[in-house]
């Protein structure tokens, strides 16, 4: 079947626009994704109903089978199911309850519970998927105990996962970005800095990631709540951790009872096993790839060549086995085991449905060539080089928001940024590359069709659109701070001046958020959760 090309047409924006706008207006994610998919498929097939049905069937099938098992997506879905079963078994054992009691005795405040979650998000930096799910399962009992909303937990998870990964060389993100940067530097004969050296130099220029992390710390320490987050935090302080009007949140169990005899070890040992096994698998699969290529082993090289989805499966299996062994000591009957497996699988179905539809939509957006259309807008523009870092940040943010993928945005926009720097001012290549990285993470944070946004809400057991809407004011605030920095950086040709300008903007933003949060939270709230 021959598909139409929209690489030079604004119509390439229709599918993501339909999905995103409907998701925000209706708050029904599956319906919105389906509408976006249908709109894109109709465009690609020139509104032929027969071809549309055939194309949609092929797109859905490709998620699971594409000239063989599509391990890239299937293994992530399997990992989600395993994590759901592990979480339910830990809950059945009483491990989550015991950890909550233990942590509550040591972490005495809402701020403390949020800071612990942020620190966990920074420590578990190896991969954003794993970060979102692991931190959510560790932090949720603690934040629940202190009346922190699930929406706030999702924000803390999401705004540490990608920002940490994008500035850490030894991570799945860092390795991918370093490989891209290396090819760009070679293509433009930049020899005075290595790929890893360029990556490290770009960290303070990645203004969105740096100041997003700073805002997360400030939000946790000062308990900043603005916009829709304020409503969720008020409900949480009144004992309602999620919006009860929408029913049971993803990951919640209402059919499997929790043991009163659980211990902290019932949670800690499976989670630690999961983290260690996954990390070791990431290094091991990378080491095997290096050996097959005849390349000497290095940690960075291992992460650059690692197989993330296989490593998640290995880590998940190890965590599941250890969790099962822990459960044996609780003498669970067969019926309880069966309920735990069924309930754990069921708890992850909402996330699986959304992910599958999001992947289909991303594939359709790729066929529509939305990224190429946006990229052409940048490459064909004739604008003063001083404005290029700001423009690249904005366009990369729009692309990631529209396509739901920061990695895809990296792959398209980083080479374009390199070409534009070479044509305008090669000395600006690193700030311009950094602007692309920052914009892609920003767009990813705001997009309801982003897989990392979906997994962050899943890890927090938060309704997906609640997470998107509550995180948006924080993300937009930091985007504004970054835009000021990139404008100054480009006009002054100084990354230091750009960073200082963003720093000043950040201070003003925190003061504004603190004022808004303080005034709003000062209003009396009845039936607060006892601390």
Secondary structure, DSSP 8 states (H G I E B T S, - for coil): ------TTSGGGGHHHHHHHHHHHHH--HHHHHHHHHHHHHHHHTTT-HHHHHHHHHHHHHHHHBSSSB-HHHHHHHHHHHHHHHHHHHHHHHTHHHHHHHHHHHH--SHHHHHHHHHHHHHH--S-HHHHHHHHHHHHHHHHHHTT--HHHHHHHHHHHHHHHHHT-SSSHHHHHHHHHHHHHHHHTT--SS-HHHHHHHHGGG-HHHHHHHHHHHHHHHHT---THHHHHHHHHHTT--S-GGG-S-TT--SSS---SS--THHHHHHHHHHHHHHHHHHHHHHHHHHHHTT----HHHHHHS--HHHHHHHHHHHHHHHHHHHHHTTT--HHHHHHHHHHHHHHHHHHHHHHHHHHHHHHHHHHHTHHHHHHHHHHT----GGGHHHHHHHHHHHHHHHHS-HHHHHHHHHHHHHHHHHHH-GGGHHHHHHHHHHHHHHHHHH-TT-HHHHHHHHHTT--HHHHHHHHHHHHHHHHHHHHHHHHHHHHHT-HHHHHHHHHHHHHHHHHHHHHHHHHHHTS--SS----
